[in-house]
Amino acid sequence: MEKQTIYKPIDCSFYDELELIAMRGSETEIVYLDGEKPVRKRSSIKTLESKGGAEYMVLTDKTEIRLDNLLQIDGKVPPQSC
């Protein structure tokens, strides 16, 4: 089992942008860390949710990405803090 680090909340305005992308339902390019390995994929955001003290992006293919592991969405790098 992979050890999880303490969750670092993402920038509040960037979270709002993610909500808008999810509402649109359009496919987007997402780059995120899976462990220490960057992963790039195209998918739509199904929902954003909180669990276990962290926030996650759930994609339509059921991939769950912890938001502090998000590196880019459509080429935009998330700001560092709220």
Sequence and secondary structure as in RCSB ss.txt:
>XXXX:A:sequence
MEKQTIYKPIDCSFYDELELIAMRGSETEIVYLDGEKPVRKRSSIKTLESKGGAEYMVLTDKTEIRLDNLLQIDG
KVPPQSC
>XXXX:A:secstr
           HHHHHHHHHHHHHT  EEEEEEETTEEEEEEE EEEEEEETTEEEEEETT  EEEGGGEEEETT
B   S  
